[in-house]
């Protein structure tokens, strides 16, 4: 009987100790809806061109897990074409080892194309892409818009982001395009996560923005119109390549490839577009 009492007392003591440990270190369930998947997007507006670019590195939880070296579909996208960047991403995956310098990828585009660059949580960027495209197609169907002008797209992106301000899209965006009503000059807009935006000449958003933005501000010049740079399209491409290479040496979340989409207007008002792929550091 005494042995049973001693055993029962020991069990009660162990249970009490376990209860005290649990109270001191309670186990609580956590919910984290966001994940930073990286992405450094940028854009430049010139008198006859608009350039938007991004790196293709996709990182995972903690910033040190490499999910993909050739991610593009949710990072850089056209409001008019579902397959444009998917085809380029497929080309990157099939020919990634051969990319060692600037490599043109031919694309046929007949009119001013407005592009959106988004970085942050990849799933939120994909959802934002679907919502913006659906709203623009609905507005086009009902005759509310006749063309996807950068001003209209910029306003819609702002409204879409602001509508989710209580539970925001974890997406930091830039919009770039040619103004069809202003002589074909470039227009660039930059956003925060809840839709506040402004028109600028040079924009950067995402992982490594604090490194890229001052480099671009130092390289590009602007006179008269603060929303347009003085440099030519070729000079802008060269500056962007230098800036991204510099950032990729210092930021582990930026690297692999730089994809640049360039839209230009010639002296006759005709619009041409091209895509360049530049190799970055693949650490």
LINUR-V537209 format. One record per residue. N is the residue number from 1. RES is the residue in one small letter. D_CENTER is the distance of its C-alpha to the mean C-alpha in Angstrom with 1 decimal. Layout:
((N,RES,D_CENTER) (N,RES,D_CENTER))
This chain:
((1,x,73.4) (2,x,72.5) (3,x,70.1) (4,x,68.4) (5,x,68.1) (6,x,66.7) (7,x,64.2) (8,x,63.1) (9,x,62.8) (10,x,60.6) (11,x,58.3) (12,x,58.0) (13,x,57.2) (14,x,54.4) (15,x,53.0) (16,x,53.1) (17,x,51.4) (18,x,48.6) (19,x,48.2) (20,x,48.0) (21,x,45.4) (22,x,43.2) (23,x,43.8) (24,x,42.8) (25,x,39.6) (26,x,38.5) (27,x,36.1) (28,x,33.5) (29,x,30.9) (30,x,27.2) (31,x,24.3) (32,x,20.7) (33,x,18.4) (34,x,15.1) (35,x,13.8) (36,x,11.3) (37,x,9.8) (38,x,8.1) (39,x,5.4) (40,x,6.0) (41,x,4.9) (42,x,8.2) (43,x,10.7) (44,x,14.5) (45,x,17.2) (46,x,20.7) (47,x,24.0) (48,x,23.7) (49,x,20.1) (50,x,16.4) (51,x,13.9) (52,x,10.2) (53,x,8.8) (54,x,6.8) (55,x,8.8) (56,x,9.7) (57,x,10.9) (58,x,10.6) (59,x,12.8) (60,x,15.0) (61,x,17.3) (62,x,18.3) (63,x,15.9) (64,x,18.5) (65,x,18.3) (66,x,16.7) (67,x,15.7) (68,x,14.7) (69,x,14.7) (70,x,13.5) (71,x,10.7) (72,x,8.9) (73,x,10.0) (74,x,7.4) (75,x,4.4) (76,x,6.3) (77,x,9.2) (78,x,12.4) (79,x,14.2) (80,x,17.4) (81,x,17.1) (82,x,16.4) (83,x,17.3) (84,x,15.8) (85,x,12.9) (86,x,15.0) (87,x,17.7) (88,x,15.8) (89,x,14.6) (90,x,18.2) (91,x,19.5) (92,x,17.5) (93,x,19.0) (94,x,22.4) (95,x,22.6) (96,x,20.4) (97,x,23.6) (98,x,24.7) (99,x,21.7) (100,x,23.1) (101,x,22.5) (102,x,20.9) (103,x,21.3) (104,x,21.2) (105,x,20.2) (106,x,22.2) (107,x,20.9) (108,x,23.2) (109,x,21.9) (110,x,24.7) (111,x,23.2) (112,x,20.5) (113,x,17.2) (114,x,14.6) (115,x,11.0) (116,x,7.9) (117,x,4.3) (118,x,2.6) (119,x,2.8) (120,x,6.6) (121,x,9.1) (122,x,8.7) (123,x,11.7) (124,x,10.7) (125,x,7.6) (126,x,10.4) (127,x,12.9) (128,x,11.2) (129,x,11.0) (130,x,14.6) (131,x,15.9) (132,x,14.7) (133,x,16.1) (134,x,19.2) (135,x,19.9) (136,x,19.6) (137,x,21.9) (138,x,24.3) (139,x,24.5) (140,x,25.2) (141,x,27.8) (142,x,29.6) (143,x,29.6) (144,x,27.6) (145,x,25.3) (146,x,26.6) (147,x,23.5) (148,x,19.7) (149,x,19.9) (150,x,16.8) (151,x,18.8) (152,x,19.3) (153,x,15.8) (154,x,14.7) (155,x,17.5) (156,x,16.9) (157,x,13.3) (158,x,15.0) (159,x,17.8) (160,x,15.9) (161,x,14.1) (162,x,17.5) (163,x,19.4) (164,x,17.9) (165,x,18.7) (166,x,21.2) (167,x,19.0) (168,x,15.4) (169,x,12.3) (170,x,10.5) (171,x,7.2) (172,x,6.3) (173,x,5.8) (174,x,7.4) (175,x,10.0) (176,x,12.2) (177,x,15.5) (178,x,19.3) (179,x,21.7) (180,x,24.3) (181,x,26.7) (182,x,26.5) (183,x,27.6) (184,x,24.4) (185,x,22.8) (186,x,19.1) (187,x,17.2) (188,x,14.0) (189,x,12.9) (190,x,10.9) (191,x,10.9) (192,x,11.8) (193,x,11.6) (194,x,14.8) (195,x,14.4) (196,x,16.0) (197,x,15.0) (198,x,16.7) (199,x,17.1) (200,x,16.8) (201,x,17.6) (202,x,14.9) (203,x,11.6) (204,x,9.3) (205,x,7.1) (206,x,6.5) (207,x,9.0) (208,x,11.6) (209,x,11.0) (210,x,14.7) (211,x,15.6) (212,x,13.8) (213,x,14.5) (214,x,18.3) (215,x,18.5) (216,x,17.1) (217,x,19.4) (218,x,22.2) (219,x,21.8) (220,x,21.4) (221,x,24.3) (222,x,24.9) (223,x,28.3) (224,x,29.4) (225,x,26.2) (226,x,23.7) (227,x,20.8) (228,x,21.5) (229,x,21.8) (230,x,25.1) (231,x,24.0) (232,x,24.1) (233,x,21.3) (234,x,22.7) (235,x,22.8) (236,x,19.2) (237,x,18.2) (238,x,20.5) (239,x,19.2) (240,x,15.6) (241,x,16.9) (242,x,19.1) (243,x,16.6) (244,x,14.1) (245,x,17.3) (246,x,18.6) (247,x,15.6) (248,x,15.7) (249,x,19.4) (250,x,18.9) (251,x,15.8) (252,x,16.3) (253,x,12.7) (254,x,11.7) (255,x,13.7) (256,x,15.2) (257,x,13.9) (258,x,12.2) (259,x,11.6) (260,x,12.5) (261,x,13.4) (262,x,16.4) (263,x,18.4) (264,x,21.8) (265,x,24.9) (266,x,28.3) (267,x,31.6) (268,x,32.6) (269,x,29.5) (270,x,28.2) (271,x,24.5) (272,x,23.3) (273,x,19.9) (274,x,19.1) (275,x,16.5) (276,x,17.0) (277,x,16.2) (278,x,17.1) (279,x,18.1) (280,x,16.9) (281,x,18.7) (282,x,18.9) (283,x,20.4))
